Amino acid sequence: MTPLRHKRPDGGSRLCWGDERVDQEVAHYVARVRAERAAHEQPDDAAADAFRLDPPDVVPAVTVAA
């Protein structure tokens, strides 16, 4: 995988992200891609889903009261 940070080094600045946040986002993206690739090698849907759901979200979901 080509290091994503070198493809668009200014991408984080457009979103007002610092270097730490950009590194976090890139690491998360790489983990999601690896999980998706591993999921394709699994024998059934249940096993594939377990791989796909392994990397946590970058920003945890927040429950909003209705």
Phi and psi restraints in degrees (value plus and minus 20) as a CYANA .aco file:
   2 THR   PHI     -90.2   -50.2
   2 THR   PSI     114.3   154.3
   3 PRO   PHI     -77.3   -37.3
   3 PRO   PSI     101.1   141.1
   4 LEU   PHI     -87.3   -47.3
   4 LEU   PSI     -51.1   -11.1
   5 ARG   PHI     -81.2   -41.2
   5 ARG   PSI     -50.7   -10.7
   6 HIS   PHI    -102.3   -62.3
   6 HIS   PSI     -35.6     4.4
   7 LYS   PHI     -95.8   -55.8
   7 LYS   PSI     -64.5   -24.5
   8 ARG   PHI    -156.8  -116.8
   8 ARG   PSI      52.8    92.8
   9 PRO   PHI     -84.2   -44.2
   9 PRO   PSI     -38.9     1.1
  10 ASP   PHI    -113.8   -73.8
  10 ASP   PSI     -21.8    18.2
  11 GLY   PHI     -78.6   -38.6
  11 GLY   PSI     -60.2   -20.2
  12 GLY   PHI     -88.2   -48.2
  12 GLY   PSI     -53.5   -13.5
  13 SER   PHI     -87.0   -47.0
  13 SER   PSI     -50.8   -10.8
  14 ARG   PHI     -87.5   -47.5
  14 ARG   PSI     -44.1    -4.1
  15 LEU   PHI    -122.1   -82.1
  15 LEU   PSI     -13.0    27.0
  16 CYS   PHI      42.2    82.2
  16 CYS   PSI      16.5    56.5
  17 TRP   PHI    -118.1   -78.1
  17 TRP   PSI     122.6   162.6
  18 GLY   PHI    -103.2   -63.2
  18 GLY   PSI     156.3   196.3
  19 ASP   PHI     -78.8   -38.8
  19 ASP   PSI     -59.5   -19.5
  20 GLU   PHI     -82.3   -42.3
  20 GLU   PSI     -62.0   -22.0
  21 ARG   PHI     -88.6   -48.6
  21 ARG   PSI     -60.3   -20.3
  22 VAL   PHI     -81.8   -41.8
  22 VAL   PSI     -65.0   -25.0
  23 ASP   PHI     -80.4   -40.4
  23 ASP   PSI     -60.8   -20.8
  24 GLN   PHI     -83.2   -43.2
  24 GLN   PSI     -64.4   -24.4
  25 GLU   PHI     -84.9   -44.9
  25 GLU   PSI     -62.3   -22.3
  26 VAL   PHI     -85.3   -45.3
  26 VAL   PSI     -64.3   -24.3
  27 ALA   PHI     -81.4   -41.4
  27 ALA   PSI     -60.1   -20.1
  28 HIS   PHI     -85.0   -45.0
  28 HIS   PSI     -63.8   -23.8
  29 TYR   PHI     -80.9   -40.9
  29 TYR   PSI     -64.5   -24.5
  30 VAL   PHI     -82.5   -42.5
  30 VAL   PSI     -62.1   -22.1
  31 ALA   PHI     -83.0   -43.0
  31 ALA   PSI     -60.1   -20.1
  32 ARG   PHI     -86.1   -46.1
  32 ARG   PSI     -60.2   -20.2
  33 VAL   PHI     -84.6   -44.6
  33 VAL   PSI     -64.6   -24.6
  34 ARG   PHI     -81.7   -41.7
  34 ARG   PSI     -62.0   -22.0
  35 ALA   PHI     -83.8   -43.8
  35 ALA   PSI     -60.6   -20.6
  36 GLU   PHI     -85.3   -45.3
  36 GLU   PSI     -62.5   -22.5
  37 ARG   PHI     -83.5   -43.5
  37 ARG   PSI     -61.7   -21.7
  38 ALA   PHI     -85.4   -45.4
  38 ALA   PSI     -55.6   -15.6
  39 ALA   PHI     -82.2   -42.2
  39 ALA   PSI     -55.6   -15.6
  40 HIS   PHI     -86.7   -46.7
  40 HIS   PSI     -39.0     1.0
  41 GLU   PHI    -112.8   -72.8
  41 GLU   PSI     -21.4    18.6
  42 GLN   PHI    -101.2   -61.2
  42 GLN   PSI     132.9   172.9
  43 PRO   PHI     -95.0   -55.0
  43 PRO   PSI     -40.5    -0.5
  44 ASP   PHI    -170.1  -130.1
  44 ASP   PSI     151.0   191.0
  45 ASP   PHI     -83.7   -43.7
  45 ASP   PSI     -58.6   -18.6
  46 ALA   PHI     -82.7   -42.7
  46 ALA   PSI     -64.3   -24.3
  47 ALA   PHI     -86.9   -46.9
  47 ALA   PSI     -59.8   -19.8
  48 ALA   PHI     -82.8   -42.8
  48 ALA   PSI     -63.1   -23.1
  49 ASP   PHI     -81.7   -41.7
  49 ASP   PSI     -57.2   -17.2
  50 ALA   PHI     -80.6   -40.6
  50 ALA   PSI     -59.1   -19.1
  51 PHE   PHI     -91.1   -51.1
  51 PHE   PSI     -61.8   -21.8
  52 ARG   PHI     -83.6   -43.6
  52 ARG   PSI     -54.3   -14.3
  53 LEU   PHI    -109.6   -69.6
  53 LEU   PSI     -21.9    18.1
  54 ASP   PHI     -84.0   -44.0
  54 ASP   PSI     -72.0   -32.0
  55 PRO   PHI     -87.7   -47.7
  55 PRO   PSI     108.6   148.6
  56 PRO   PHI     -91.0   -51.0
  56 PRO   PSI     141.4   181.4
  57 ASP   PHI     -85.7   -45.7
  57 ASP   PSI     131.5   171.5
  58 VAL   PHI     -84.0   -44.0
  58 VAL   PSI     -67.8   -27.8
  59 VAL   PHI    -133.6   -93.6
  59 VAL   PSI      96.9   136.9
  60 PRO   PHI     -79.3   -39.3
  60 PRO   PSI     126.3   166.3
  61 ALA   PHI     -87.6   -47.6
  61 ALA   PSI     123.3   163.3
  62 VAL   PHI    -136.2   -96.2
  62 VAL   PSI     110.6   150.6
  63 THR   PHI    -102.1   -62.1
  63 THR   PSI     108.3   148.3
  64 VAL   PHI    -126.7   -86.7
  64 VAL   PSI     109.2   149.2
  65 ALA   PHI     -88.0   -48.0
  65 ALA   PSI     122.5   162.5
